[in-house]
Amino acid sequence: MKRNYFVAIAVAALMTAATVAQAADVTFGGQFRPRFNIDNDASNSSSPQTFFDTRVRLNAKAKVNANTEVFLQFQSVGNWGMDGGGRTHNGTRTSEGGGGEDANDNLNDVGFHQAHLTLKNFTGRALDLKVGRQEVVIDGHRLFGHTGWTQGADTKDAIRLTHAGGNHTLNYTFIAARENDDVNSIAKNDSNVHLFHAQTQGIMGGALSGIFVMTDDDGGNDSDAWEDNQTWFTVGARQKGKMGGLDYRVEFYHQFGDAGNIASDCACAITGANETGDSIDRDAQMIGIRVGKTFKNAAWSPTVTLWFDSLSGIDDEDASGGDWGVFDTHHDTGHKFYGLMDFYLNRAGATSGYYGLEDYALKFKGSPKKGWTVKADFHHFRTQTQISGADADTVVATDATIGGAMDEDLGTEMDLTLVHKYDSNTTIAAGYSHYWTTSTFGMMNGGAAGSGGTAGSDNNDDADWAYVQIDTKF
């Protein structure tokens, strides 16, 4: 039988067993989120694309007893009229869905987005255990988020232990990021993440967080798989709160450990780089600063926010010292931070040529009337490495992508958003974004695909994107 047949039976059973659900304290919910997109990418040889995509979810939450809960979330994601790989704005991502001309038994468009078990007061202590496929969101989605804007979103196969007491929270999360053993050789090709997070409330008008991440990546390109092992670390802190009438956020992260494979594949003239995982060391940083002010007594109660992010990239000091200076953003929700057009989502930094990224932003939010919100964001992007100066002469000279003729300016983006709260369950949103590109952007960023280093001057046209979305949760 087809898998869809079994899924249909499961969904029908969930929806029709009302009496049983009530007795077992089972609650149902869900979401329906269609979105219409108009996408004109940064290539001057392509035409604007229009498409609909949709997310459909059905949730079941069972409180088995006072200490045990089970959460199941079915999800179907697809593009209208398409079967299989669905398109999103600024690129193609694999998504489920079926074309309107396909017979039902050929469709494979429903699966588990989340399925996890929670044991509260685990072993009789103030400790909660969550096991299974789940969303892992840490500190506002900065390094670990659910990428909720994308219709498919993101979940992890994970085990989480959480302790909360007083004004502090402690958390350990194990993520099975990749399980891909090669049964025909000794290659492991697995990747696991160990995440430690602590947060304390009541500090400087808000909360102080600390994070430590160990990534154990056994995948690589070397013929001797045991030499491909890479173990690398991220450590940092984040302070967020309100002081003196200002909303603020300050965060800093540092990465160290192995980076051999990616440094070798980059071909960035880094001394000693080869396919052995520990041949090159990481030495990368990220800084984020945000300061905002809400004027409650003014018309629209506007909020104005100043924003600066800096992610380090490679330079001549890295090349001569045998270091990898590009910051890896892990599993962040980049759509929330680096512009709504999603040109800078590559976690390894490829879309800015591995030269890092600086984002200078001014954001405005106001409410012209009850139930309506207007947002306007302006981003100016630059490479963190001074590629036009003396900081990267050696690296730039070997970079066939830019040919030694580019500067730091990656372009400017404007994002306009209008949100209407239609009722208690439904919001309607519309947005328009425009990106003013530069020659540097055209040479480094793939425009639509965002692959980095493959674009060429053909992707030097301005880009536009617009959407209308209805989001109903029940």
C-alpha positions in Angstrom: 0.0 0.0 0.0 1.0 3.6 -0.5 2.3 5.5 2.5 -0.3 8.1 1.9 -3.0 5.5 2.5 -1.7 4.8 6.0 -1.4 8.5 6.7 -5.0 9.1 5.6 -6.2 6.4 8.0 -4.2 7.9 10.8 -5.5 11.4 10.2 -9.1 10.2 9.9 -8.7 8.3 13.2 -7.5 11.4 14.9 -10.3 13.6 13.7 -13.2 11.1 14.3 -12.3 9.7 17.7 -13.7 12.7 19.6 -15.0 10.7 22.5 -11.7 8.8 23.0 -9.8 12.1 22.7 -11.8 13.7 25.4 -11.3 10.8 27.7 -7.5 10.8 27.1 -7.2 14.6 27.2 -6.2 14.9 23.6 -6.4 18.3 21.9 -6.3 19.1 18.2 -5.0 22.1 16.3 -3.5 23.1 13.0 -2.6 25.7 10.5 -3.4 26.7 6.9 -1.0 29.2 5.3 -1.2 29.9 1.6 1.1 32.5 0.1 1.2 34.1 -3.3 4.7 35.2 -4.5 6.1 37.4 -7.2 9.9 36.9 -7.6 12.2 38.9 -9.8 15.7 37.8 -9.0 19.0 39.6 -9.5 19.8 38.0 -12.9 19.2 40.4 -15.9 18.6 37.4 -18.1 15.6 35.9 -16.3 12.0 36.9 -16.1 9.8 37.5 -13.0 8.2 34.3 -11.6 4.8 34.0 -9.9 3.7 31.0 -7.8 1.6 29.9 -4.9 2.9 27.8 -2.0 1.1 26.5 1.0 1.6 25.0 4.4 -1.0 22.7 6.0 -0.6 21.4 9.5 -2.6 19.2 11.8 -1.6 18.8 15.4 -2.5 16.3 18.1 -1.4 16.8 21.7 -2.1 14.0 24.2 -1.6 14.6 28.0 -1.2 11.0 28.9 -0.9 11.9 32.6 0.5 14.6 34.8 4.1 14.0 33.7 3.8 12.6 30.2 2.8 14.3 26.9 3.0 13.3 23.3 2.9 15.8 20.4 2.3 14.8 16.8 2.3 17.3 13.9 1.4 16.3 10.4 2.6 18.7 7.7 2.1 19.0 3.9 4.0 21.6 2.0 3.8 22.3 -1.7 3.5 24.6 -4.7 0.2 24.8 -6.6 0.4 22.8 -9.7 3.8 21.3 -8.9 4.8 17.7 -8.0 7.8 17.1 -5.8 10.4 19.9 -5.5 8.7 23.2 -4.6 10.0 26.6 -5.4 10.4 29.3 -2.8 11.4 32.9 -3.4 15.2 33.3 -4.1 15.9 29.7 -4.8 14.6 26.1 -5.0 14.1 23.9 -1.9 12.8 20.4 -1.7 9.2 20.4 -0.6 6.4 18.0 -0.7 3.2 18.5 -2.7 1.4 17.2 -5.7 0.5 18.5 -9.1 -3.1 18.9 -9.9 -2.8 16.5 -12.9 -1.4 13.6 -10.8 -3.5 10.7 -9.6 -3.9 10.6 -5.8 -2.0 7.4 -5.4 1.1 9.0 -6.9 1.2 11.8 -4.3 3.4 11.6 -1.3 2.7 14.9 0.4 2.0 14.3 4.1 4.5 13.5 6.8 5.5 14.2 10.4 6.9 17.6 10.9 7.1 17.1 14.7 6.7 13.9 16.7 8.0 14.0 20.3 7.5 12.7 23.8 7.9 14.9 26.9 8.5 13.5 30.3 8.2 16.1 33.0 10.0 15.9 36.4 12.2 13.2 34.8 13.6 10.8 37.5 11.7 12.8 40.1 13.7 15.9 39.7 13.0 19.4 38.3 14.0 18.2 34.9 12.0 17.8 31.6 13.0 15.4 28.9 11.9 15.8 25.3 12.7 13.1 22.8 11.9 13.0 19.1 11.6 15.3 16.1 11.1 18.9 17.4 11.8 22.5 16.9 15.0 23.7 18.5 14.9 27.5 19.1 17.6 29.2 21.2 17.9 32.9 22.0 15.5 34.4 19.4 16.6 32.0 16.5 20.1 33.5 16.3 22.1 30.3 15.9 19.3 27.7 16.3 15.9 28.4 15.0 12.9 26.8 13.2 13.1 29.0 10.0 9.4 29.4 10.3 9.0 31.7 7.3 9.8 28.9 4.9 6.7 26.8 4.4 8.5 23.6 5.3 10.2 25.2 8.3 12.9 23.2 10.2 12.9 20.6 12.9 15.6 18.4 14.4 15.8 14.8 15.5 16.9 15.6 19.1 16.9 14.9 22.8 16.5 17.9 25.1 17.0 18.1 28.9 15.7 21.3 30.5 16.0 22.4 34.1 14.1 25.6 35.2 14.3 26.9 38.8 14.0 30.4 40.2 15.3 32.9 37.7 17.5 30.5 35.7 17.1 27.9 33.0 19.7 25.2 32.0 19.4 23.2 28.8 21.3 20.4 27.0 20.3 19.4 23.5 21.6 16.5 21.4 20.9 16.9 17.7 21.4 14.1 15.2 22.2 16.4 12.3 23.1 13.8 9.8 23.0 10.0 9.9 24.6 8.7 6.7 26.8 5.7 7.4 28.4 4.1 4.4 27.8 0.4 4.8 30.4 -0.5 2.1 33.3 1.1 3.9 34.5 2.4 7.3 33.1 5.9 6.5 30.9 7.2 9.2 29.7 10.4 7.4 27.6 11.4 10.5 27.2 14.8 12.1 26.1 15.3 15.7 25.6 18.5 17.6 25.8 19.0 21.4 24.3 22.2 22.6 24.5 23.6 26.1 22.5 26.7 27.0 22.0 28.7 30.2 19.9 31.8 30.9 19.4 34.0 33.9 16.6 36.5 34.3 16.8 39.9 36.1 20.1 41.1 34.8 20.4 44.7 33.4 16.6 44.8 32.8 16.5 41.5 31.0 18.1 38.1 30.5 21.8 37.0 30.1 22.3 33.8 28.1 25.4 31.7 27.6 25.9 29.1 24.9 28.4 26.4 24.1 28.1 24.2 21.0 30.2 21.2 20.0 29.8 20.0 16.4 31.2 16.5 15.7 31.2 16.2 11.9 32.6 12.9 10.5 31.7 13.7 6.9 34.3 14.8 4.3 35.9 14.2 0.9 39.1 12.4 1.9 39.4 8.8 0.8 40.4 7.8 4.3 37.1 8.8 6.1 38.7 8.6 9.5 40.9 11.6 8.6 37.8 13.7 7.7 36.6 14.0 11.3 36.1 17.6 12.3 35.3 18.7 15.8 34.6 22.4 16.3 33.1 24.7 18.9 31.0 27.8 19.3 31.0 29.7 22.6 29.3 33.0 23.3 26.9 35.2 25.3 23.8 37.3 24.7 22.3 40.0 26.8 18.8 41.3 26.0 16.5 43.7 27.9 15.2 47.2 28.5 17.0 50.1 30.1 16.3 53.8 30.1 13.3 53.4 27.8 15.4 51.5 25.2 15.1 48.0 24.0 18.6 46.5 23.5 20.4 43.3 22.5 24.1 42.7 22.6 25.7 39.3 21.7 29.1 37.9 20.8 30.2 34.4 19.7 33.6 32.9 18.9 34.3 29.7 17.0 37.4 27.4 17.2 38.3 23.9 16.3 38.7 22.1 13.0 37.8 23.4 9.5 40.0 21.5 7.1 37.5 20.3 4.5 35.7 23.6 3.9 39.0 25.6 3.9 40.4 23.3 1.3 37.2 23.3 -0.9 37.2 27.1 -0.8 40.5 27.3 -2.6 41.2 30.5 -0.7 45.0 30.3 -0.6 45.0 29.2 3.1 48.3 27.7 4.0 48.2 24.0 4.8 44.6 23.5 3.8 43.7 20.0 2.6 40.8 17.5 2.8 41.9 16.2 6.2 39.4 17.6 8.7 41.9 18.9 11.3 44.4 20.4 8.8 43.1 23.9 9.4 41.8 25.6 12.6 38.7 27.8 12.9 39.1 31.3 14.3 35.9 33.2 13.7 33.7 35.7 15.5 30.2 37.3 15.3 29.0 40.5 16.9 25.3 41.6 17.1 24.0 44.9 18.5 20.4 46.2 18.5 19.0 49.4 20.1 15.3 50.4 19.8 12.9 53.0 21.1 9.1 52.9 21.2 7.3 56.2 21.3 4.0 55.2 22.9 2.5 58.7 23.1 3.1 59.5 19.4 0.8 58.7 16.5 1.1 55.0 15.4 3.2 54.3 18.6 6.2 53.9 16.4 9.3 51.8 17.2 12.6 52.8 15.7 15.5 50.3 15.8 19.2 50.6 14.9 20.9 47.3 14.1 24.4 46.1 13.4 25.7 42.6 12.7 29.2 41.6 11.9 30.2 38.0 10.8 33.9 37.6 10.3 35.4 36.3 7.0 38.8 35.2 5.6 41.7 37.6 5.1 45.4 37.5 4.5 46.2 36.9 8.2 44.0 33.8 8.0 45.7 32.6 4.8 49.2 32.9 6.1 48.4 31.6 9.6 46.5 28.6 8.3 43.2 29.6 9.9 39.5 29.6 8.7 38.1 33.0 9.7 34.5 32.5 8.4 31.7 32.4 11.0 29.3 29.5 10.6 25.7 30.5 11.6 24.7 26.9 12.5 21.0 26.4 12.1 19.9 30.0 12.4 16.7 31.6 11.1 18.5 33.9 8.8 15.3 35.3 7.3 14.7 37.1 10.6 18.2 38.8 10.6 19.7 39.3 7.1 16.9 40.8 5.1 13.6 39.3 4.0 14.9 38.5 0.4 17.1 35.8 1.9 20.3 36.4 -0.1 22.6 35.6 2.8 21.3 32.3 4.2 24.3 30.1 3.4 25.5 29.1 6.9 29.1 28.7 5.7 29.3 32.2 4.3 29.5 31.3 0.6 27.0 34.0 -0.5 29.4 36.7 0.5 32.4 35.0 -1.0 33.6 33.8 2.4 34.6 37.4 3.1 32.1 37.7 6.0 29.1 40.0 6.3 28.3 43.3 7.9 24.7 44.4 8.1 23.8 48.0 9.0 20.0 48.3 9.4 17.3 50.8 10.3 13.9 49.4 11.2 10.5 51.1 11.7 7.3 49.6 13.1 4.0 51.3 13.7 0.3 50.7 14.1 -1.9 53.2 12.1 -5.1 51.7 13.6 -6.1 48.7 15.8 -5.3 45.4 14.2 -2.9 46.9 11.6 0.9 47.0 11.7 3.3 48.6 9.2 7.0 47.7 9.0 9.8 49.2 7.0 13.4 47.8 7.2 16.5 49.1 5.4 19.6 47.0 5.3 23.1 48.0 3.9 25.3 44.9 3.4 29.1 44.9 3.1 31.8 42.2 3.3 33.5 42.2 6.7 36.9 41.7 5.1 38.4 44.8 3.5 38.8 43.2 0.0 39.6 46.6 -1.6 42.4 47.4 0.8 45.6 45.6 2.0 43.8 43.2 4.4 43.2 40.6 1.7 45.5 41.1 -1.2 46.8 37.6 -1.3 43.3 36.0 -0.9 41.7 38.3 -3.5 44.5 37.6 -6.0 43.7 33.9 -6.0 39.9 34.5 -6.2 38.8 33.9 -9.7 35.3 35.0 -8.8 36.0 38.7 -8.2 39.2 39.0 -10.2 40.7 41.4 -7.7 38.5 44.3 -8.9 35.7 44.5 -6.3 35.1 46.5 -3.2 33.2 45.8 0.1 29.7 47.1 -1.0 27.2 44.2 -1.4 24.1 46.4 -1.9 21.1 47.7 -0.1 17.7 46.1 0.7 14.3 47.7 1.5 11.6 45.5 3.1 8.0 46.8 3.4 5.4 44.8 5.3 1.7 45.3 6.1 0.0 43.0 8.6 -3.7 42.9 9.4 -5.1 40.9 12.3 -8.3 39.7 10.6 -9.6 37.9 13.6 -8.3 36.0 16.6 -7.2 33.1 14.4 -6.2 34.7 11.1 -3.7 37.3 10.0 -3.3 38.7 6.5 0.1 40.0 5.5 1.5 41.6 2.3 5.1 42.6 1.6 7.3 44.2 -1.0 11.1 44.1 -1.0 13.7 45.6 -3.4 17.4 45.0 -3.5 19.8 47.5 -5.1 22.7 45.3 -6.2 26.4 46.1 -6.8 29.1 44.6 -8.9 30.5 42.8 -5.8 27.1 41.2 -5.2 26.8 40.2 -8.8 30.2 38.4 -8.8 29.7 36.7 -5.4 26.1 36.0 -4.9 24.1 33.7 -7.3 21.1 36.1 -7.3 18.3 33.5 -7.3 20.2 30.4 -6.1 22.6 32.2 -3.8 25.3 29.7 -4.3 28.2 32.1 -4.1 31.1 32.4 -6.4 29.3 31.3 -9.5 27.2 34.2 -10.4 29.3 36.4 -12.7 28.3 39.9 -13.8 25.0 38.6 -15.2 23.5 38.7 -11.7 24.0 42.4 -11.3 20.4 43.5 -11.9 18.2 44.8 -9.1 15.9 42.3 -7.5 12.3 42.5 -6.4 10.0 40.2 -4.4 6.4 40.6 -3.3 3.9 38.4 -1.5 0.4 38.1 0.0 -0.2 35.6 2.7 -3.1 34.3 4.8 -2.2 32.5 8.0 -5.0 30.8 10.0 -4.3 28.8 13.1 -6.8 26.8 15.0 
